[in-house]
Each structure stands twice: as C-alpha cells, then as structure tokens.
Amino acid sequence: MDRLLTIEDLVGDRRAKPPTRGLLPVSRAWLFRHMQTGGFPRPMKLGRRAVWRAEDIEGWIGQLTPTPPGTPPARLVQVREAA
C-alpha cells in the first residue's frame, strides 16, 4: 500500500504544541497556489481529508533536483520530533 501524506506532513503545523516541521520548506499558500497552476501534484480525497501519495511527492522532488547518473532516487524521510 502507498504511504500517504497529509498537508501537515508536507508543510508542518504551526498550531501544534510544539509546532511541527514539514517535509517541504514551503507554506500552505505556496502549495495550493502551485497546485492550481500545475506545478505541484494534486491530492487525492480520503473522506474529508486531502492526501498525497509519497511516491508522487518524491517524483516531484526528483524533477526539481537533477541527480548524477548512478545516484538512487530521492526518498522522503519523515522526521517526527520526540514529545
């Protein structure tokens, strides 16, 4: 099964105590603006939530940063801060 990411996983949650960092160094506004223009993958709906397949985000990151031949593709590593 594909790993799914929420908006909080991607951009973090400043309202959380303590605030959490996201996987991408962008704001929610940037993310939604680039989804509208086709510059960022669109989410899937899972009930009322929007989720992204980690594979789609990894592919998007791979398009941004060219890698030398023989280098393995980028993989997302989800970092959770200890409570």
C-alpha positions in Angstrom: 0.0 0.0 0.0 1.2 3.5 -0.8 2.3 5.8 2.0 0.0 8.8 2.3 1.0 12.3 3.4 -1.3 15.0 4.8 -0.9 18.7 4.4 0.6 18.8 7.9 3.2 16.2 6.9 4.2 18.4 3.9 4.3 21.9 5.4 4.1 21.3 9.2 1.6 22.5 11.7 2.4 25.8 13.5 -0.6 25.4 15.7 0.6 22.2 17.3 2.3 22.3 20.7 5.2 22.3 20.0 5.0 23.3 16.3 6.0 20.6 13.9 8.1 21.0 10.8 7.0 19.7 7.4 8.9 17.7 4.8 8.9 20.7 2.4 10.2 24.2 3.2 7.1 25.9 1.8 3.9 27.4 3.1 0.4 26.2 2.7 -0.3 29.2 0.4 2.6 28.3 -1.8 1.5 24.7 -2.0 -2.1 25.5 -3.0 -1.0 28.2 -5.5 1.3 25.7 -7.3 -1.4 23.0 -7.3 -3.7 25.4 -9.2 -1.0 26.2 -11.8 0.0 22.6 -12.2 3.4 23.0 -10.6 2.7 20.6 -7.7 0.8 17.2 -7.6 -2.8 17.4 -6.8 -4.0 15.5 -3.7 -6.5 12.6 -3.5 -9.6 12.9 -1.4 -9.8 10.5 1.5 -13.1 11.2 3.2 -12.8 14.9 4.1 -9.0 14.9 4.0 -6.7 15.7 1.2 -3.7 13.3 1.0 -0.8 12.9 -1.4 1.0 9.7 -2.3 4.6 9.9 -1.1 5.6 8.4 -4.4 4.1 11.5 -6.2 5.9 13.9 -3.9 9.2 12.0 -4.3 8.8 12.2 -8.1 8.1 16.0 -7.9 11.2 16.5 -5.8 13.2 14.4 -8.3 12.1 16.7 -11.1 13.4 19.7 -9.2 16.9 18.5 -8.4 18.8 16.7 -11.1 20.9 13.8 -9.8 24.1 12.5 -11.2 23.9 9.2 -13.1 24.0 6.2 -10.8 22.5 8.1 -7.8 19.5 6.4 -6.2 16.2 8.5 -6.4 15.3 10.8 -3.6 13.2 9.2 -0.8 11.2 11.2 1.7 12.2 10.6 5.3 9.6 11.7 7.7 11.1 13.2 10.8 9.0 13.3 13.9 10.2 15.3 16.9 10.1 13.4 20.2 7.4 14.6 22.5 
